[in-house]
Amino acid sequence: MFLTLYFQLLGMSAAAASALVATFLAGLAGGGLIGGILGDAAEQKWPGHGRIAVAQVSVASGIPFALLLMKVSSLSI
């Protein structure tokens, strides 16, 4: 994963860059767990459509957060 290198090239220390990437990966893990729980609940309520709807909302909401991560990291130099 080259995200750590990207942050270092922006001027962040190795410790700060790795902490940011670790936080990002922990968020991905937590999001996967919560998404699975929400997907199961939505599938029970709307069979055949619940998991797909949760996945679409997840992807659509991930785009602004990724942009925010890149924007905030470029401001810290």
N, CA, C, O and CB atoms as a CASP TS submission, in Angstrom:
PFRMAT TS
TARGET T0000
AUTHOR 0000-0000-0000
METHOD Language model
MODEL 1
PARENT N/A
ATOM      1  N   MET     1       0.847  -1.177   0.000  1.00  0.00           N
ATOM      2  CA  MET     1       0.000   0.000   0.000  1.00  0.00           C
ATOM      3  C   MET     1       0.888   1.235   0.000  1.00  0.00           C
ATOM      4  O   MET     1       1.753   1.371   0.865  1.00  0.00           O
ATOM      5  CB  MET     1      -0.961   0.001   1.218  1.00  0.00           C
ATOM      6  N   PHE     2       0.692   2.120  -0.939  1.00  0.00           N
ATOM      7  CA  PHE     2       1.555   3.275  -1.093  1.00  0.00           C
ATOM      8  C   PHE     2       1.018   4.522  -0.394  1.00  0.00           C
ATOM      9  O   PHE     2       1.578   5.605  -0.565  1.00  0.00           O
ATOM     10  CB  PHE     2       1.753   3.559  -2.547  1.00  0.00           C
ATOM     11  N   LEU     3      -0.049   4.395   0.385  1.00  0.00           N
ATOM     12  CA  LEU     3      -0.622   5.551   1.062  1.00  0.00           C
ATOM     13  C   LEU     3       0.346   6.113   2.101  1.00  0.00           C
ATOM     14  O   LEU     3       0.423   7.330   2.267  1.00  0.00           O
ATOM     15  CB  LEU     3      -1.950   5.174   1.723  1.00  0.00           C
ATOM     16  N   THR     4       1.080   5.257   2.800  1.00  0.00           N
ATOM     17  CA  THR     4       2.070   5.730   3.769  1.00  0.00           C
ATOM     18  C   THR     4       3.155   6.535   3.075  1.00  0.00           C
ATOM     19  O   THR     4       3.553   7.593   3.563  1.00  0.00           O
ATOM     20  CB  THR     4       2.693   4.549   4.530  1.00  0.00           C
ATOM     21  N   LEU     5       3.632   6.047   1.945  1.00  0.00           N
ATOM     22  CA  LEU     5       4.651   6.773   1.182  1.00  0.00           C
ATOM     23  C   LEU     5       4.115   8.110   0.696  1.00  0.00           C
ATOM     24  O   LEU     5       4.830   9.111   0.714  1.00  0.00           O
ATOM     25  CB  LEU     5       5.131   5.937  -0.010  1.00  0.00           C
ATOM     26  N   TYR     6       2.874   8.131   0.267  1.00  0.00           N
ATOM     27  CA  TYR     6       2.256   9.382  -0.186  1.00  0.00           C
ATOM     28  C   TYR     6       2.262  10.421   0.933  1.00  0.00           C
ATOM     29  O   TYR     6       2.622  11.577   0.715  1.00  0.00           O
ATOM     30  CB  TYR     6       0.811   9.128  -0.670  1.00  0.00           C
ATOM     31  N   PHE     7       1.861  10.001   2.129  1.00  0.00           N
ATOM     32  CA  PHE     7       1.844  10.928   3.255  1.00  0.00           C
ATOM     33  C   PHE     7       3.249  11.390   3.622  1.00  0.00           C
ATOM     34  O   PHE     7       3.441  12.547   3.994  1.00  0.00           O
ATOM     35  CB  PHE     7       1.179  10.279   4.460  1.00  0.00           C
ATOM     36  N   GLN     8       4.226  10.502   3.522  1.00  0.00           N
ATOM     37  CA  GLN     8       5.607  10.894   3.806  1.00  0.00           C
ATOM     38  C   GLN     8       6.119  11.874   2.762  1.00  0.00           C
ATOM     39  O   GLN     8       6.862  12.798   3.095  1.00  0.00           O
ATOM     40  CB  GLN     8       6.515   9.661   3.861  1.00  0.00           C
ATOM     41  N   LEU     9       5.742  11.691   1.528  1.00  0.00           N
ATOM     42  CA  LEU     9       6.159  12.625   0.481  1.00  0.00           C
ATOM     43  C   LEU     9       5.505  13.999   0.657  1.00  0.00           C
ATOM     44  O   LEU     9       6.024  15.004   0.171  1.00  0.00           O
ATOM     45  CB  LEU     9       5.815  12.057  -0.898  1.00  0.00           C
ATOM     46  N   LEU    10       4.369  14.036   1.351  1.00  0.00           N
ATOM     47  CA  LEU    10       3.739  15.311   1.666  1.00  0.00           C
ATOM     48  C   LEU    10       4.450  16.028   2.811  1.00  0.00           C
ATOM     49  O   LEU    10       4.163  17.193   3.086  1.00  0.00           O
ATOM     50  CB  LEU    10       2.277  15.096   2.016  1.00  0.00           C
ATOM     51  N   GLY    11       5.374  15.339   3.479  1.00  0.00           N
ATOM     52  CA  GLY    11       6.140  15.958   4.543  1.00  0.00           C
ATOM     53  C   GLY    11       5.828  15.443   5.927  1.00  0.00           C
ATOM     54  O   GLY    11       6.383  15.951   6.901  1.00  0.00           O
ATOM     55  N   MET    12       4.961  14.456   6.055  1.00  0.00           N
ATOM     56  CA  MET    12       4.638  13.897   7.366  1.00  0.00           C
ATOM     57  C   MET    12       5.773  12.996   7.826  1.00  0.00           C
ATOM     58  O   MET    12       6.481  12.408   7.008  1.00  0.00           O
ATOM     59  CB  MET    12       3.302  13.114   7.324  1.00  0.00           C
ATOM     60  N   SER    13       5.941  12.890   9.127  1.00  0.00           N
ATOM     61  CA  SER    13       6.935  11.956   9.659  1.00  0.00           C
ATOM     62  C   SER    13       6.454  10.525   9.422  1.00  0.00           C
ATOM     63  O   SER    13       5.281  10.279   9.139  1.00  0.00           O
ATOM     64  CB  SER    13       7.189  12.210  11.180  1.00  0.00           C
ATOM     65  N   ALA    14       7.386   9.605   9.546  1.00  0.00           N
ATOM     66  CA  ALA    14       7.028   8.199   9.342  1.00  0.00           C
ATOM     67  C   ALA    14       6.010   7.741  10.390  1.00  0.00           C
ATOM     68  O   ALA    14       5.091   6.982  10.079  1.00  0.00           O
ATOM     69  CB  ALA    14       8.288   7.308   9.399  1.00  0.00           C
ATOM     70  N   ALA    15       6.177   8.204  11.626  1.00  0.00           N
ATOM     71  CA  ALA    15       5.253   7.809  12.691  1.00  0.00           C
ATOM     72  C   ALA    15       3.857   8.373  12.443  1.00  0.00           C
ATOM     73  O   ALA    15       2.864   7.668  12.623  1.00  0.00           O
ATOM     74  CB  ALA    15       5.775   8.279  14.055  1.00  0.00           C
ATOM     75  N   ALA    16       3.774   9.633  12.034  1.00  0.00           N
ATOM     76  CA  ALA    16       2.464  10.244  11.782  1.00  0.00           C
ATOM     77  C   ALA    16       1.781   9.586  10.585  1.00  0.00           C
ATOM     78  O   ALA    16       0.579   9.326  10.614  1.00  0.00           O
ATOM     79  CB  ALA    16       2.612  11.761  11.541  1.00  0.00           C
ATOM     80  N   ALA    17       2.555   9.320   9.536  1.00  0.00           N
ATOM     81  CA  ALA    17       1.981   8.687   8.342  1.00  0.00           C
ATOM     82  C   ALA    17       1.477   7.283   8.655  1.00  0.00           C
ATOM     83  O   ALA    17       0.393   6.897   8.217  1.00  0.00           O
ATOM     84  CB  ALA    17       3.021   8.630   7.212  1.00  0.00           C
ATOM     85  N   SER    18       2.260   6.524   9.411  1.00  0.00           N
ATOM     86  CA  SER    18       1.824   5.161   9.736  1.00  0.00           C
ATOM     87  C   SER    18       0.635   5.172  10.693  1.00  0.00           C
ATOM     88  O   SER    18      -0.233   4.304  10.601  1.00  0.00           O
ATOM     89  CB  SER    18       2.981   4.362  10.351  1.00  0.00           C
ATOM     90  N   ALA    19       0.580   6.142  11.614  1.00  0.00           N
ATOM     91  CA  ALA    19      -0.567   6.241  12.517  1.00  0.00           C
ATOM     92  C   ALA    19      -1.832   6.585  11.740  1.00  0.00           C
ATOM     93  O   ALA    19      -2.902   6.050  12.030  1.00  0.00           O
ATOM     94  CB  ALA    19      -0.308   7.295  13.606  1.00  0.00           C
ATOM     95  N   LEU    20      -1.718   7.467  10.764  1.00  0.00           N
ATOM     96  CA  LEU    20      -2.872   7.833   9.947  1.00  0.00           C
ATOM     97  C   LEU    20      -3.367   6.644   9.126  1.00  0.00           C
ATOM     98  O   LEU    20      -4.573   6.411   9.035  1.00  0.00           O
ATOM     99  CB  LEU    20      -2.520   8.999   9.022  1.00  0.00           C
ATOM    100  N   VAL    21      -2.450   5.899   8.536  1.00  0.00           N
ATOM    101  CA  VAL    21      -2.837   4.728   7.749  1.00  0.00           C
ATOM    102  C   VAL    21      -3.421   3.644   8.658  1.00  0.00           C
ATOM    103  O   VAL    21      -4.382   2.976   8.276  1.00  0.00           O
ATOM    104  CB  VAL    21      -1.623   4.176   6.965  1.00  0.00           C
ATOM    105  N   ALA    22      -2.852   3.460   9.863  1.00  0.00           N
ATOM    106  CA  ALA    22      -3.393   2.470  10.791  1.00  0.00           C
ATOM    107  C   ALA    22      -4.808   2.841  11.219  1.00  0.00           C
ATOM    108  O   ALA    22      -5.676   1.976  11.334  1.00  0.00           O
ATOM    109  CB  ALA    22      -2.486   2.337  12.019  1.00  0.00           C
ATOM    110  N   THR    23      -5.036   4.133  11.454  1.00  0.00           N
ATOM    111  CA  THR    23      -6.381   4.587  11.815  1.00  0.00           C
ATOM    112  C   THR    23      -7.354   4.340  10.665  1.00  0.00           C
ATOM    113  O   THR    23      -8.489   3.915  10.880  1.00  0.00           O
ATOM    114  CB  THR    23      -6.366   6.083  12.192  1.00  0.00           C
ATOM    115  N   PHE    24      -6.900   4.610   9.454  1.00  0.00           N
ATOM    116  CA  PHE    24      -7.714   4.376   8.266  1.00  0.00           C
ATOM    117  C   PHE    24      -8.076   2.895   8.132  1.00  0.00           C
ATOM    118  O   PHE    24      -9.224   2.557   7.848  1.00  0.00           O
ATOM    119  CB  PHE    24      -6.974   4.859   7.010  1.00  0.00           C
ATOM    120  N   LEU    25      -7.098   2.017   8.337  1.00  0.00           N
ATOM    121  CA  LEU    25      -7.353   0.580   8.222  1.00  0.00           C
ATOM    122  C   LEU    25      -8.255   0.077   9.347  1.00  0.00           C
ATOM    123  O   LEU    25      -9.086  -0.805   9.125  1.00  0.00           O
ATOM    124  CB  LEU    25      -6.034  -0.193   8.229  1.00  0.00           C
ATOM    125  N   ALA    26      -8.101   0.627  10.550  1.00  0.00           N
ATOM    126  CA  ALA    26      -8.996   0.256  11.644  1.00  0.00           C
ATOM    127  C   ALA    26     -10.426   0.685  11.328  1.00  0.00           C
ATOM    128  O   ALA    26     -11.378  -0.031  11.638  1.00  0.00           O
ATOM    129  CB  ALA    26      -8.526   0.890  12.969  1.00  0.00           C
ATOM    130  N   GLY    27     -10.570   1.853  10.711  1.00  0.00           N
ATOM    131  CA  GLY    27     -11.895   2.312  10.296  1.00  0.00           C
ATOM    132  C   GLY    27     -12.505   1.396   9.239  1.00  0.00           C
ATOM    133  O   GLY    27     -13.708   1.134   9.252  1.00  0.00           O
ATOM    134  N   LEU    28     -11.669   0.914   8.328  1.00  0.00           N
ATOM    135  CA  LEU    28     -12.159  -0.036   7.325  1.00  0.00           C
ATOM    136  C   LEU    28     -12.640  -1.331   7.979  1.00  0.00           C
ATOM    137  O   LEU    28     -13.675  -1.879   7.600  1.00  0.00           O
ATOM    138  CB  LEU    28     -11.058  -0.344   6.299  1.00  0.00           C
ATOM    139  N   ALA    29     -11.887  -1.807   8.952  1.00  0.00           N
ATOM    140  CA  ALA    29     -12.277  -3.042   9.638  1.00  0.00           C
ATOM    141  C   ALA    29     -13.586  -2.847  10.395  1.00  0.00           C
ATOM    142  O   ALA    29     -14.489  -3.680  10.309  1.00  0.00           O
ATOM    143  CB  ALA    29     -11.168  -3.498  10.605  1.00  0.00           C
ATOM    144  N   GLY    30     -13.686  -1.754  11.132  1.00  0.00           N
ATOM    145  CA  GLY    30     -14.920  -1.471  11.865  1.00  0.00           C
ATOM    146  C   GLY    30     -16.095  -1.258  10.930  1.00  0.00           C
ATOM    147  O   GLY    30     -17.210  -1.700  11.208  1.00  0.00           O
ATOM    148  N   GLY    31     -15.837  -0.575   9.815  1.00  0.00           N
ATOM    149  CA  GLY    31     -16.891  -0.352   8.835  1.00  0.00           C
ATOM    150  C   GLY    31     -17.379  -1.639   8.203  1.00  0.00           C
ATOM    151  O   GLY    31     -18.569  -1.789   7.924  1.00  0.00           O
ATOM    152  N   GLY    32     -16.465  -2.570   7.977  1.00  0.00           N
ATOM    153  CA  GLY    32     -16.863  -3.869   7.437  1.00  0.00           C
ATOM    154  C   GLY    32     -17.743  -4.646   8.397  1.00  0.00           C
ATOM    155  O   GLY    32     -18.710  -5.291   7.992  1.00  0.00           O
ATOM    156  N   LEU    33     -17.399  -4.578   9.673  1.00  0.00           N
ATOM    157  CA  LEU    33     -18.204  -5.261  10.685  1.00  0.00           C
ATOM    158  C   LEU    33     -19.594  -4.634  10.786  1.00  0.00           C
ATOM    159  O   LEU    33     -20.602  -5.341  10.775  1.00  0.00           O
ATOM    160  CB  LEU    33     -17.501  -5.215  12.051  1.00  0.00           C
ATOM    161  N   ILE    34     -19.642  -3.327  10.883  1.00  0.00           N
ATOM    162  CA  ILE    34     -20.935  -2.635  10.979  1.00  0.00           C
ATOM    163  C   ILE    34     -21.743  -2.824   9.694  1.00  0.00           C
ATOM    164  O   ILE    34     -22.957  -3.022   9.742  1.00  0.00           O
ATOM    165  CB  ILE    34     -20.726  -1.125  11.261  1.00  0.00           C
ATOM    166  N   GLY    35     -21.065  -2.761   8.548  1.00  0.00           N
ATOM    167  CA  GLY    35     -21.759  -2.971   7.279  1.00  0.00           C
ATOM    168  C   GLY    35     -22.367  -4.363   7.167  1.00  0.00           C
ATOM    169  O   GLY    35     -23.459  -4.530   6.623  1.00  0.00           O
ATOM    170  N   GLY    36     -21.654  -5.359   7.684  1.00  0.00           N
ATOM    171  CA  GLY    36     -22.194  -6.714   7.673  1.00  0.00           C
ATOM    172  C   GLY    36     -23.433  -6.848   8.541  1.00  0.00           C
ATOM    173  O   GLY    36     -24.411  -7.491   8.160  1.00  0.00           O
ATOM    174  N   ILE    37     -23.376  -6.233   9.706  1.00  0.00           N
ATOM    175  CA  ILE    37     -24.542  -6.271  10.607  1.00  0.00           C
ATOM    176  C   ILE    37     -25.721  -5.549   9.972  1.00  0.00           C
ATOM    177  O   ILE    37     -26.844  -6.054   9.985  1.00  0.00           O
ATOM    178  CB  ILE    37     -24.201  -5.633  11.979  1.00  0.00           C
ATOM    179  N   LEU    38     -25.465  -4.355   9.410  1.00  0.00           N
ATOM    180  CA  LEU    38     -26.541  -3.601   8.758  1.00  0.00           C
ATOM    181  C   LEU    38     -27.070  -4.337   7.528  1.00  0.00           C
ATOM    182  O   LEU    38     -28.273  -4.338   7.270  1.00  0.00           O
ATOM    183  CB  LEU    38     -26.046  -2.205   8.359  1.00  0.00           C
ATOM    184  N   GLY    39     -26.161  -4.966   6.767  1.00  0.00           N
ATOM    185  CA  GLY    39     -26.590  -5.720   5.592  1.00  0.00           C
ATOM    186  C   GLY    39     -27.487  -6.888   5.946  1.00  0.00           C
ATOM    187  O   GLY    39     -28.474  -7.148   5.259  1.00  0.00           O
ATOM    188  N   ASP    40     -27.148  -7.594   7.018  1.00  0.00           N
ATOM    189  CA  ASP    40     -27.992  -8.709   7.460  1.00  0.00           C
ATOM    190  C   ASP    40     -29.366  -8.222   7.909  1.00  0.00           C
ATOM    191  O   ASP    40     -30.386  -8.835   7.593  1.00  0.00           O
ATOM    192  CB  ASP    40     -27.312  -9.473   8.602  1.00  0.00           C
ATOM    193  N   ALA    41     -29.382  -7.107   8.653  1.00  0.00           N
ATOM    194  CA  ALA    41     -30.661  -6.566   9.121  1.00  0.00           C
ATOM    195  C   ALA    41     -31.519  -6.083   7.945  1.00  0.00           C
ATOM    196  O   ALA    41     -32.728  -6.308   7.914  1.00  0.00           O
ATOM    197  CB  ALA    41     -30.422  -5.411  10.113  1.00  0.00           C
ATOM    198  N   ALA    42     -30.878  -5.418   6.984  1.00  0.00           N
ATOM    199  CA  ALA    42     -31.629  -4.926   5.821  1.00  0.00           C
ATOM    200  C   ALA    42     -32.125  -6.078   4.950  1.00  0.00           C
ATOM    201  O   ALA    42     -33.202  -5.996   4.361  1.00  0.00           O
ATOM    202  CB  ALA    42     -30.758  -3.978   4.986  1.00  0.00           C
ATOM    203  N   GLU    43     -31.341  -7.143   4.872  1.00  0.00           N
ATOM    204  CA  GLU    43     -31.763  -8.310   4.082  1.00  0.00           C
ATOM    205  C   GLU    43     -32.975  -8.987   4.702  1.00  0.00           C
ATOM    206  O   GLU    43     -33.835  -9.493   3.981  1.00  0.00           O
ATOM    207  CB  GLU    43     -30.614  -9.317   3.955  1.00  0.00           C
ATOM    208  N   GLN    44     -33.055  -9.003   6.009  1.00  0.00           N
ATOM    209  CA  GLN    44     -34.227  -9.578   6.664  1.00  0.00           C
ATOM    210  C   GLN    44     -35.467  -8.729   6.415  1.00  0.00           C
ATOM    211  O   GLN    44     -36.570  -9.255   6.267  1.00  0.00           O
ATOM    212  CB  GLN    44     -33.983  -9.720   8.166  1.00  0.00           C
ATOM    213  N   LYS    45     -35.277  -7.418   6.371  1.00  0.00           N
ATOM    214  CA  LYS    45     -36.419  -6.526   6.168  1.00  0.00           C
ATOM    215  C   LYS    45     -36.841  -6.477   4.698  1.00  0.00           C
ATOM    216  O   LYS    45     -38.036  -6.492   4.400  1.00  0.00           O
ATOM    217  CB  LYS    45     -36.079  -5.117   6.660  1.00  0.00           C
ATOM    218  N   TRP    46     -35.864  -6.417   3.766  1.00  0.00           N
ATOM    219  CA  TRP    46     -36.140  -6.349   2.328  1.00  0.00           C
ATOM    220  C   TRP    46     -35.378  -7.468   1.616  1.00  0.00           C
ATOM    221  O   TRP    46     -34.299  -7.226   1.076  1.00  0.00           O
ATOM    222  CB  TRP    46     -35.744  -4.953   1.746  1.00  0.00           C
ATOM    223  N   PRO    47     -35.921  -8.682   1.609  1.00  0.00           N
ATOM    224  CA  PRO    47     -35.210  -9.819   0.996  1.00  0.00           C
ATOM    225  C   PRO    47     -34.867  -9.557  -0.477  1.00  0.00           C
ATOM    226  O   PRO    47     -35.694  -9.082  -1.256  1.00  0.00           O
ATOM    227  CB  PRO    47     -36.061 -11.093   1.108  1.00  0.00           C
ATOM    228  N   GLY    48     -33.636  -9.880  -0.823  1.00  0.00           N
ATOM    229  CA  GLY    48     -33.185  -9.721  -2.202  1.00  0.00           C
ATOM    230  C   GLY    48     -32.686  -8.326  -2.540  1.00  0.00           C
ATOM    231  O   GLY    48     -32.085  -8.133  -3.597  1.00  0.00           O
ATOM    232  N   HIS    49     -32.918  -7.345  -1.669  1.00  0.00           N
ATOM    233  CA  HIS    49     -32.497  -5.969  -1.950  1.00  0.00           C
ATOM    234  C   HIS    49     -31.701  -5.334  -0.819  1.00  0.00           C
ATOM    235  O   HIS    49     -30.990  -4.355  -1.048  1.00  0.00           O
ATOM    236  CB  HIS    49     -33.698  -5.124  -2.239  1.00  0.00           C
ATOM    237  N   GLY    50     -31.802  -5.861   0.386  1.00  0.00           N
ATOM    238  CA  GLY    50     -31.225  -5.214   1.561  1.00  0.00           C
ATOM    239  C   GLY    50     -29.724  -5.066   1.516  1.00  0.00           C
ATOM    240  O   GLY    50     -29.202  -3.971   1.725  1.00  0.00           O
ATOM    241  N   ARG    51     -29.013  -6.160   1.242  1.00  0.00           N
ATOM    242  CA  ARG    51     -27.543  -6.099   1.219  1.00  0.00           C
ATOM    243  C   ARG    51     -27.049  -5.214   0.084  1.00  0.00           C
ATOM    244  O   ARG    51     -26.062  -4.496   0.245  1.00  0.00           O
ATOM    245  CB  ARG    51     -26.947  -7.509   1.080  1.00  0.00           C
ATOM    246  N   ILE    52     -27.711  -5.255  -1.042  1.00  0.00           N
ATOM    247  CA  ILE    52     -27.313  -4.428  -2.181  1.00  0.00           C
ATOM    248  C   ILE    52     -27.482  -2.955  -1.853  1.00  0.00           C
ATOM    249  O   ILE    52     -26.618  -2.142  -2.180  1.00  0.00           O
ATOM    250  CB  ILE    52     -28.131  -4.790  -3.428  1.00  0.00           C
ATOM    251  N   ALA    53     -28.585  -2.606  -1.211  1.00  0.00           N
ATOM    252  CA  ALA    53     -28.829  -1.206  -0.838  1.00  0.00           C
ATOM    253  C   ALA    53     -27.783  -0.722   0.159  1.00  0.00           C
ATOM    254  O   ALA    53     -27.278   0.394   0.037  1.00  0.00           O
ATOM    255  CB  ALA    53     -30.241  -1.042  -0.242  1.00  0.00           C
ATOM    256  N   VAL    54     -27.455  -1.557   1.145  1.00  0.00           N
ATOM    257  CA  VAL    54     -26.440  -1.179   2.130  1.00  0.00           C
ATOM    258  C   VAL    54     -25.076  -1.017   1.448  1.00  0.00           C
ATOM    259  O   VAL    54     -24.332  -0.095   1.783  1.00  0.00           O
ATOM    260  CB  VAL    54     -26.358  -2.238   3.262  1.00  0.00           C
ATOM    261  N   ALA    55     -24.742  -1.881   0.517  1.00  0.00           N
ATOM    262  CA  ALA    55     -23.472  -1.767  -0.199  1.00  0.00           C
ATOM    263  C   ALA    55     -23.404  -0.489  -1.030  1.00  0.00           C
ATOM    264  O   ALA    55     -22.363   0.166  -1.071  1.00  0.00           O
ATOM    265  CB  ALA    55     -23.266  -2.980  -1.099  1.00  0.00           C
ATOM    266  N   GLN    56     -24.489  -0.133  -1.681  1.00  0.00           N
ATOM    267  CA  GLN    56     -24.497   1.096  -2.478  1.00  0.00           C
ATOM    268  C   GLN    56     -24.343   2.328  -1.599  1.00  0.00           C
ATOM    269  O   GLN    56     -23.613   3.253  -1.955  1.00  0.00           O
ATOM    270  CB  GLN    56     -25.786   1.195  -3.289  1.00  0.00           C
ATOM    271  N   VAL    57     -25.015   2.352  -0.464  1.00  0.00           N
ATOM    272  CA  VAL    57     -24.881   3.476   0.463  1.00  0.00           C
ATOM    273  C   VAL    57     -23.453   3.536   1.002  1.00  0.00           C
ATOM    274  O   VAL    57     -22.891   4.620   1.160  1.00  0.00           O
ATOM    275  CB  VAL    57     -25.898   3.353   1.630  1.00  0.00           C
ATOM    276  N   SER    58     -22.877   2.388   1.278  1.00  0.00           N
ATOM    277  CA  SER    58     -21.511   2.330   1.796  1.00  0.00           C
ATOM    278  C   SER    58     -20.508   2.905   0.801  1.00  0.00           C
ATOM    279  O   SER    58     -19.655   3.709   1.175  1.00  0.00           O
ATOM    280  CB  SER    58     -21.137   0.893   2.137  1.00  0.00           C
ATOM    281  N   VAL    59     -20.606   2.502  -0.445  1.00  0.00           N
ATOM    282  CA  VAL    59     -19.685   3.000  -1.468  1.00  0.00           C
ATOM    283  C   VAL    59     -19.899   4.490  -1.702  1.00  0.00           C
ATOM    284  O   VAL    59     -18.936   5.247  -1.823  1.00  0.00           O
ATOM    285  CB  VAL    59     -19.867   2.224  -2.783  1.00  0.00           C
ATOM    286  N   ALA    60     -21.143   4.905  -1.765  1.00  0.00           N
ATOM    287  CA  ALA    60     -21.438   6.321  -2.009  1.00  0.00           C
ATOM    288  C   ALA    60     -20.941   7.201  -0.860  1.00  0.00           C
ATOM    289  O   ALA    60     -20.500   8.327  -1.094  1.00  0.00           O
ATOM    290  CB  ALA    60     -22.947   6.522  -2.206  1.00  0.00           C
ATOM    291  N   SER    61     -21.006   6.707   0.362  1.00  0.00           N
ATOM    292  CA  SER    61     -20.528   7.513   1.486  1.00  0.00           C
ATOM    293  C   SER    61     -19.013   7.439   1.646  1.00  0.00           C
ATOM    294  O   SER    61     -18.424   8.319   2.274  1.00  0.00           O
ATOM    295  CB  SER    61     -21.198   7.063   2.771  1.00  0.00           C
ATOM    296  N   GLY    62     -18.379   6.431   1.103  1.00  0.00           N
ATOM    297  CA  GLY    62     -16.924   6.308   1.204  1.00  0.00           C
ATOM    298  C   GLY    62     -16.170   7.297   0.342  1.00  0.00           C
ATOM    299  O   GLY    62     -15.044   7.669   0.674  1.00  0.00           O
ATOM    300  N   ILE    63     -16.761   7.730  -0.752  1.00  0.00           N
ATOM    301  CA  ILE    63     -16.080   8.659  -1.658  1.00  0.00           C
ATOM    302  C   ILE    63     -15.799   9.998  -0.979  1.00  0.00           C
ATOM    303  O   ILE    63     -14.658  10.458  -1.035  1.00  0.00           O
ATOM    304  CB  ILE    63     -16.919   8.882  -2.919  1.00  0.00           C
ATOM    305  N   PRO    64     -16.772  10.646  -0.343  1.00  0.00           N
ATOM    306  CA  PRO    64     -16.452  11.914   0.324  1.00  0.00           C
ATOM    307  C   PRO    64     -15.426  11.761   1.452  1.00  0.00           C
ATOM    308  O   PRO    64     -14.602  12.650   1.665  1.00  0.00           O
ATOM    309  CB  PRO    64     -17.718  12.529   0.878  1.00  0.00           C
ATOM    310  N   PHE    65     -15.475  10.630   2.177  1.00  0.00           N
ATOM    311  CA  PHE    65     -14.512  10.434   3.260  1.00  0.00           C
ATOM    312  C   PHE    65     -13.096  10.253   2.722  1.00  0.00           C
ATOM    313  O   PHE    65     -12.146  10.741   3.333  1.00  0.00           O
ATOM    314  CB  PHE    65     -14.905   9.224   4.105  1.00  0.00           C
ATOM    315  N   ALA    66     -12.935   9.568   1.601  1.00  0.00           N
ATOM    316  CA  ALA    66     -11.611   9.428   0.997  1.00  0.00           C
ATOM    317  C   ALA    66     -11.084  10.779   0.529  1.00  0.00           C
ATOM    318  O   ALA    66      -9.904  11.084   0.705  1.00  0.00           O
ATOM    319  CB  ALA    66     -11.658   8.443  -0.179  1.00  0.00           C
ATOM    320  N   LEU    67     -11.947  11.578  -0.059  1.00  0.00           N
ATOM    321  CA  LEU    67     -11.533  12.919  -0.477  1.00  0.00           C
ATOM    322  C   LEU    67     -11.162  13.778   0.728  1.00  0.00           C
ATOM    323  O   LEU    67     -10.196  14.539   0.678  1.00  0.00           O
ATOM    324  CB  LEU    67     -12.649  13.598  -1.285  1.00  0.00           C
ATOM    325  N   LEU    68     -11.914  13.659   1.790  1.00  0.00           N
ATOM    326  CA  LEU    68     -11.617  14.410   3.011  1.00  0.00           C
ATOM    327  C   LEU    68     -10.262  13.994   3.578  1.00  0.00           C
ATOM    328  O   LEU    68      -9.493  14.848   4.020  1.00  0.00           O
ATOM    329  CB  LEU    68     -12.724  14.195   4.064  1.00  0.00           C
ATOM    330  N   LEU    69      -9.959  12.701   3.571  1.00  0.00           N
ATOM    331  CA  LEU    69      -8.676  12.210   4.057  1.00  0.00           C
ATOM    332  C   LEU    69      -7.529  12.807   3.259  1.00  0.00           C
ATOM    333  O   LEU    69      -6.529  13.238   3.833  1.00  0.00           O
ATOM    334  CB  LEU    69      -8.627  10.686   3.989  1.00  0.00           C
ATOM    335  N   MET    70      -7.668  12.836   1.943  1.00  0.00           N
ATOM    336  CA  MET    70      -6.599  13.387   1.107  1.00  0.00           C
ATOM    337  C   MET    70      -6.474  14.897   1.300  1.00  0.00           C
ATOM    338  O   MET    70      -5.363  15.428   1.308  1.00  0.00           O
ATOM    339  CB  MET    70      -6.858  13.065  -0.372  1.00  0.00           C
ATOM    340  N   LYS    71      -7.579  15.578   1.453  1.00  0.00           N
ATOM    341  CA  LYS    71      -7.566  17.032   1.622  1.00  0.00           C
ATOM    342  C   LYS    71      -6.936  17.428   2.949  1.00  0.00           C
ATOM    343  O   LYS    71      -6.105  18.334   3.000  1.00  0.00           O
ATOM    344  CB  LYS    71      -8.986  17.592   1.532  1.00  0.00           C
ATOM    345  N   VAL    72      -7.332  16.747   4.027  1.00  0.00           N
ATOM    346  CA  VAL    72      -6.782  17.059   5.362  1.00  0.00           C
ATOM    347  C   VAL    72      -5.306  16.733   5.406  1.00  0.00           C
ATOM    348  O   VAL    72      -4.532  17.482   6.001  1.00  0.00           O
ATOM    349  CB  VAL    72      -7.529  16.280   6.470  1.00  0.00           C
ATOM    350  N   SER    73      -4.893  15.634   4.793  1.00  0.00           N
ATOM    351  CA  SER    73      -3.481  15.266   4.825  1.00  0.00           C
ATOM    352  C   SER    73      -2.630  16.259   4.034  1.00  0.00           C
ATOM    353  O   SER    73      -1.475  16.489   4.394  1.00  0.00           O
ATOM    354  CB  SER    73      -3.290  13.854   4.271  1.00  0.00           C
ATOM    355  N   SER    74      -3.160  16.843   2.983  1.00  0.00           N
ATOM    356  CA  SER    74      -2.377  17.808   2.204  1.00  0.00           C
ATOM    357  C   SER    74      -2.288  19.159   2.918  1.00  0.00           C
ATOM    358  O   SER    74      -1.402  19.956   2.608  1.00  0.00           O
ATOM    359  CB  SER    74      -2.995  17.992   0.809  1.00  0.00           C
ATOM    360  N   LEU    75      -3.194  19.434   3.873  1.00  0.00           N
ATOM    361  CA  LEU    75      -3.150  20.677   4.618  1.00  0.00           C
ATOM    362  C   LEU    75      -2.141  20.622   5.755  1.00  0.00           C
ATOM    363  O   LEU    75      -1.738  21.662   6.275  1.00  0.00           O
ATOM    364  CB  LEU    75      -4.518  21.003   5.159  1.00  0.00           C
ATOM    365  N   SER    76      -1.730  19.423   6.147  1.00  0.00           N
ATOM    366  CA  SER    76      -0.868  19.285   7.308  1.00  0.00           C
ATOM    367  C   SER    76       0.614  19.489   6.999  1.00  0.00           C
ATOM    368  O   SER    76       1.444  19.398   7.903  1.00  0.00           O
ATOM    369  CB  SER    76      -1.066  17.939   7.913  1.00  0.00           C
ATOM    370  N   ILE    77       0.957  19.759   5.758  1.00  0.00           N
ATOM    371  CA  ILE    77       2.379  19.932   5.435  1.00  0.00           C
ATOM    372  C   ILE    77       2.882  21.308   5.737  1.00  0.00           C
ATOM    373  O   ILE    77       4.058  21.598   5.516  1.00  0.00           O
ATOM    374  CB  ILE    77       2.625  19.631   3.999  1.00  0.00           C
TER
END
